[in-house]
Amino acid sequence: MRRAKIAVVGATGMVGRAFLRVLEEYGMQQYSYTLFASAKSAGEKLRFLGRDFEVRELREDSFSEGFDIALFSAGASVSERFAPIAAGSGAVVIDNSSRWRMDPEVPLVVPEVNPGDIELSRGIIANPNCSTIQAVVALAPLQREYGIERIVYTTFQAVSGAGRGGWEDLEAGVRDHLSGGHTPPKKFSQGIFGNCIPQIDLFQPDGYTKEEHKLMDETRKILHAPDMAITATAVRVPVFNSHSEAINVELKKDFSLEDIRRLLAESPGIELLDQPENGVYPLAREATGQDLVLVGRLRRDPSRENSLDMWVCADNIRKGAAANAVQIAEIILKNLREAGRA
Ligand SMILES: NC(=O)c1ccc[n+]([C@@H]2O[C@H](COP(=O)([O-])OP(=O)(O)OC[C@H]3O[C@@H](n4cnc5c(N)ncnc54)[C@H](OP(=O)(O)O)[C@@H]3O)[C@@H](O)[C@H]2O)c1
């Protein structure tokens, strides 16, 4: 049997390194791997599967040796240029950037929610935005059982969501706070230490940011609900890792909280942590390092019919990026095996 070949593009980045950790943890050592990054990192060694892998510069001919899967996490411009080349050479691209997510030809997939959409791929599959992934894992069971009328998102997003630069800005802020320094922010528009910044990505003419549009548009695409009413406020907070979200959701039918708790607890990819009287609710630090979406603080919204509030945390680098993509890859590899192609 031929060994499937996997390319990891952007292997030296925050998400790329998480890809390597998740691939190891998921026991995917039977495949053959090649790691790519920019020219700057060419020749660098990354420890993976117990040995040192040399990072290669990504070039137009990088995919000519033939890969089955290419995991991309090197930003939208790299995906724009290289994903079609990789797909054209026969690889299935699983892309973490925003470049292809809203392309009608490209499925946008969360395995717990719409795994069937993988079949529609013509070579590129998009991994949703981190804040969208954890939200739809929690919302999909409600959509299936009750139907969703409207969603109000407020997100509290960790600095790791902005890559290495975001992490370094918070570290510099902590150091400055202790030493009296004044390091100018590199990644964010304002100092992130001691601030909650109500801006993630650029403002659009309608007053929303791009991140807020991603949340709204991607939720509609993944849930196959093009007209769903959604609004969002996305906030960057001084937390190193894992996003938290307050989600208010209006359902199409009445519900009992007990039924909703049971439904969420039984749904794939979710851990229900909902005993506030004992101090049990989802927390970013608890979410970090694992792939479950933590859901809690469930309560009925008395201001609106058939509505409830919940608090949702997940590791944005793992389930919000690398783990979701690797879970998609697992499904594709299983399909290849069943077709006798790997
Ligand atoms: N962080 C998150 O929570 C998150 C979640 C979901 C999706 N994403 C998406 O994942 C992508 C990567 O994010 P990140 O947080 O990992 O960023 P990052 O830490 O800044 O890493 C960027 C990676 O891209 C590589 N790269 C840059 N330019 C390249 C080029 N011209 N050719 C080849 N490789 C190049 C870098 O290689 P060098 O080291 O050589 O520069 C590095 O490996 C982005 O599209 C981001 O939107 C991030």
The ligand as an SDF file (V2000), in Angstrom:
LIG
                    3D

 48 52  0  0  0  0  0  0  0  0999 V2000
   -3.7300   31.9500   14.8640 N   0  0  0  0  0  0  0  0  0  0  0  0
   -4.9870   31.5330   14.7490 C   0  0  0  0  0  0  0  0  0  0  0  0
   -5.7880   31.4010   15.7160 O   0  0  0  0  0  0  0  0  0  0  0  0
   -5.5160   31.1660   13.4370 C   0  0  0  0  0  0  0  0  0  0  0  0
   -6.7090   30.5000   13.4140 C   0  0  0  0  0  0  0  0  0  0  0  0
   -7.2530   30.1430   12.1900 C   0  0  0  0  0  0  0  0  0  0  0  0
   -6.5840   30.4550   11.0410 C   0  0  0  0  0  0  0  0  0  0  0  0
   -5.4070   31.1160   11.0830 N   0  0  0  0  0  0  0  0  0  0  0  0
   -4.7760   31.4080    9.8080 C   0  0  0  0  0  0  0  0  0  0  0  0
   -3.6260   30.5790    9.6320 O   0  0  0  0  0  0  0  0  0  0  0  0
   -2.6470   31.2920    8.8990 C   0  0  0  0  0  0  0  0  0  0  0  0
   -1.3430   31.3180    9.6990 C   0  0  0  0  0  0  0  0  0  0  0  0
   -1.5820   31.9170   10.9620 O   0  0  0  0  0  0  0  0  0  0  0  0
   -0.4950   31.8670   12.1240 P   0  0  0  0  0  0  0  0  0  0  0  0
   -1.2090   32.3960   13.2970 O   0  0  0  0  0  0  0  0  0  0  0  0
    0.1500   30.5280   12.2020 O   0  0  0  0  0  0  0  0  0  0  0  0
    0.5970   32.9430   11.5780 O   0  0  0  0  0  0  0  0  0  0  0  0
    2.1510   33.0380   11.9010 P   0  0  0  0  0  0  0  0  0  0  0  0
    2.4640   32.4950   13.2340 O   0  0  0  0  0  0  0  0  0  0  0  0
    2.5070   34.4300   11.5940 O   0  0  0  0  0  0  0  0  0  0  0  0
    2.8400   32.0420   10.8020 O   0  0  0  0  0  0  0  0  0  0  0  0
    2.8410   32.3190    9.4100 C   0  0  0  0  0  0  0  0  0  0  0  0
    3.4320   31.1410    8.6570 C   0  0  0  0  0  0  0  0  0  0  0  0
    3.3490   31.3900    7.2370 O   0  0  0  0  0  0  0  0  0  0  0  0
    4.6410   31.2490    6.6700 C   0  0  0  0  0  0  0  0  0  0  0  0
    4.7850   32.1190    5.5020 N   0  0  0  0  0  0  0  0  0  0  0  0
    4.7040   33.4660    5.4530 C   0  0  0  0  0  0  0  0  0  0  0  0
    4.9340   33.8940    4.1960 N   0  0  0  0  0  0  0  0  0  0  0  0
    5.1850   32.8110    3.4510 C   0  0  0  0  0  0  0  0  0  0  0  0
    5.5120   32.6020    2.0960 C   0  0  0  0  0  0  0  0  0  0  0  0
    5.6160   33.6060    1.2130 N   0  0  0  0  0  0  0  0  0  0  0  0
    5.7070   31.3340    1.6580 N   0  0  0  0  0  0  0  0  0  0  0  0
    5.6020   30.3040    2.5190 C   0  0  0  0  0  0  0  0  0  0  0  0
    5.3040   30.4280    3.8250 N   0  0  0  0  0  0  0  0  0  0  0  0
    5.0950   31.6800    4.2920 C   0  0  0  0  0  0  0  0  0  0  0  0
    5.5850   31.6430    7.7580 C   0  0  0  0  0  0  0  0  0  0  0  0
    6.8670   31.1620    7.4690 O   0  0  0  0  0  0  0  0  0  0  0  0
    8.1990   31.9000    8.0550 P   0  0  0  0  0  0  0  0  0  0  0  0
    8.3340   31.4130    9.4730 O   0  0  0  0  0  0  0  0  0  0  0  0
    9.2630   31.4140    7.1470 O   0  0  0  0  0  0  0  0  0  0  0  0
    7.9330   33.3890    7.9510 O   0  0  0  0  0  0  0  0  0  0  0  0
    4.9160   30.9190    8.9330 C   0  0  0  0  0  0  0  0  0  0  0  0
    5.2100   29.5350    8.8610 O   0  0  0  0  0  0  0  0  0  0  0  0
   -3.2570   32.6710    8.6270 C   0  0  0  0  0  0  0  0  0  0  0  0
   -3.8930   32.6180    7.3610 O   0  0  0  0  0  0  0  0  0  0  0  0
   -4.2680   32.8310    9.7040 C   0  0  0  0  0  0  0  0  0  0  0  0
   -5.3160   33.6990    9.3360 O   0  0  0  0  0  0  0  0  0  0  0  0
   -4.8410   31.4720   12.2520 C   0  0  0  0  0  0  0  0  0  0  0  0
  1  2  1  0
  2  3  2  0
  2  4  1  0
  4  5  1  0
  4 48  2  0
  5  6  2  0
  6  7  1  0
  7  8  2  0
  8  9  1  0
  8 48  1  0
  9 10  1  0
  9 46  1  0
 10 11  1  0
 11 12  1  0
 11 44  1  0
 12 13  1  0
 13 14  1  0
 14 15  2  0
 14 16  1  0
 14 17  1  0
 17 18  1  0
 18 19  2  0
 18 20  1  0
 18 21  1  0
 21 22  1  0
 22 23  1  0
 23 24  1  0
 23 42  1  0
 24 25  1  0
 25 26  1  0
 25 36  1  0
 26 27  1  0
 26 35  1  0
 27 28  2  0
 28 29  1  0
 29 30  1  0
 29 35  2  0
 30 31  1  0
 30 32  2  0
 32 33  1  0
 33 34  2  0
 34 35  1  0
 36 37  1  0
 36 42  1  0
 37 38  1  0
 38 39  2  0
 38 40  1  0
 38 41  1  0
 42 43  1  0
 44 45  1  0
 44 46  1  0
 46 47  1  0
M  CHG  2   8   1  16  -1
M  END
$$$$
